[in-house]
Every structure is written in C-alpha cells, then in structure tokens.
Amino acid sequence: MNALAAHGSSVEVQTQGCEALGNISFNQENRVLVATKGGIDALLKAMGAHGSSVQVQEKGCEALRNLAFDAANRAPVAAKGGIEAVVKAIGAHESSEGVQRQGC
C-alpha cells in the first residue's frame, strides 16, 4: 500500500498494487488485515485516479471482490464507495471482458 501511495500517477504501479492486494486478499485471514490497514481506501484511490486504465479497473474490481468475500468487509467496502467504483468501472469499460468478469 505504501507503493500505491508513493506512486499514485504510475498506472503500472497502481495495476501491480491492485493485483497484489487482490492476490493476498484471496486468503481469508488476510482480508480483514488488508481492509484494516487501508487497503480499501488504496484500491478506491487507484481506481479513481486511473478510471481510463482497463488494467487498474480490472485488478481493482478483483481486489474489492476478494475483500468483500469476508462479511466483516462488506459494509466498509460499500460505505467507502466500493459499489459505486465497480459500477463505474463496468460502465466505463463495457468492452473489457476482464473488467466485466471481475466487476460482476
């Protein structure tokens, strides 16, 4: 998450950071940890800053989905704007199979 914060303008760093958070959030034990350490905010910031990047949107949607598998994370994801971010990504990237798959 430090790299995401330090390199906010880099699409490549944001893509890799979102992917990393998604990968570690696949594990149940890590989901709450990622959320409590600022992972939801970092993902939403990356997605907001790089709305035109298919890669950031796809990996961001995937990570938010993985985080939301844990019931404790669902309310924070929703309250912070995660649902809106996913809907926006789906709408902005209608032709991207990856964004559609990860967002639905």
C-alpha positions as CSV (number, residue, x, y, z in Angstrom):
1,M,0.0,0.0,0.0
2,N,3.0,2.3,0.5
3,A,3.9,1.9,-3.2
4,L,0.4,2.8,-4.2
5,A,0.5,5.9,-2.1
6,A,4.0,6.9,-3.3
7,H,3.4,6.3,-7.0
8,G,-0.1,7.5,-7.5
9,S,0.5,8.7,-11.0
10,S,2.0,5.5,-12.3
11,V,-0.6,3.2,-14.0
12,E,1.9,0.3,-13.9
13,V,2.5,0.6,-10.1
14,Q,-1.2,1.1,-9.5
15,T,-2.1,-2.0,-11.6
16,Q,0.5,-4.1,-9.8
17,G,-0.5,-2.8,-6.4
18,C,-4.2,-3.6,-7.0
19,E,-3.2,-7.0,-8.3
20,A,-1.1,-7.7,-5.2
21,L,-3.9,-6.6,-2.8
22,G,-6.3,-8.9,-4.8
23,N,-3.9,-11.8,-4.6
24,I,-3.3,-11.5,-0.8
25,S,-7.0,-10.9,-0.2
26,F,-7.8,-14.2,-1.7
27,N,-6.7,-15.7,1.6
28,Q,-9.4,-15.3,4.3
29,E,-7.0,-14.4,7.1
30,N,-5.6,-11.6,5.0
31,R,-8.9,-10.0,4.0
32,V,-9.6,-8.2,7.3
33,L,-6.0,-7.3,7.7
34,V,-5.9,-5.6,4.3
35,A,-9.1,-3.8,5.0
36,T,-8.0,-2.5,8.4
37,K,-4.6,-1.4,7.1
38,G,-6.1,0.9,4.5
39,G,-6.4,-1.5,1.5
40,I,-10.0,-0.4,0.6
41,D,-9.0,3.2,0.5
42,A,-5.9,2.5,-1.5
43,L,-7.8,0.5,-4.1
44,L,-10.5,3.1,-4.4
45,K,-7.9,5.9,-4.8
46,A,-6.1,3.9,-7.5
47,M,-9.4,3.2,-9.4
48,G,-10.5,6.9,-9.0
49,A,-7.2,8.2,-10.3
50,H,-6.9,5.8,-13.3
51,G,-10.5,5.4,-14.5
52,S,-9.4,5.1,-18.1
53,S,-7.0,2.2,-17.3
54,V,-8.6,-1.1,-18.0
55,Q,-5.9,-2.9,-16.0
56,V,-6.3,-0.8,-12.9
57,Q,-10.1,-1.2,-13.1
58,E,-9.9,-4.9,-13.6
59,K,-7.5,-5.5,-10.8
60,G,-9.2,-3.1,-8.5
61,C,-12.6,-4.8,-9.0
62,E,-11.0,-8.2,-8.4
63,A,-9.4,-7.0,-5.1
64,L,-12.6,-5.4,-3.9
65,R,-14.5,-8.6,-4.7
66,N,-12.0,-10.7,-2.8
67,L,-12.2,-8.3,0.2
68,A,-16.0,-8.5,0.1
69,F,-15.9,-12.3,0.4
70,D,-15.4,-11.6,4.1
71,A,-18.7,-10.5,5.8
72,A,-16.8,-8.0,8.0
73,N,-15.5,-6.1,5.0
74,R,-18.8,-5.8,3.1
75,A,-20.1,-2.7,5.0
76,P,-16.7,-0.9,4.8
77,V,-16.4,-1.6,1.1
78,A,-19.9,-0.3,0.5
79,A,-19.6,2.7,2.8
80,K,-16.3,3.9,1.2
81,G,-17.8,3.8,-2.3
82,G,-16.7,0.4,-3.5
83,I,-20.0,-0.4,-5.1
84,E,-20.0,2.9,-7.0
85,A,-16.4,2.3,-8.1
86,V,-17.2,-1.1,-9.5
87,V,-20.4,0.1,-11.3
88,K,-18.4,3.0,-12.8
89,A,-15.6,0.6,-14.0
90,I,-18.2,-1.7,-15.6
91,G,-19.8,1.2,-17.4
92,A,-16.6,2.8,-18.5
93,H,-15.2,-0.5,-19.8
94,E,-18.1,-2.3,-21.4
95,S,-15.9,-3.9,-24.0
96,S,-13.4,-5.3,-21.4
97,E,-14.1,-8.9,-20.6
98,G,-11.8,-8.7,-17.6
99,V,-13.5,-5.7,-16.0
100,Q,-16.9,-7.2,-16.7
101,R,-15.9,-10.5,-15.2
102,Q,-14.2,-9.1,-12.1
103,G,-17.0,-6.5,-11.5
104,C,-19.9,-8.8,-11.8
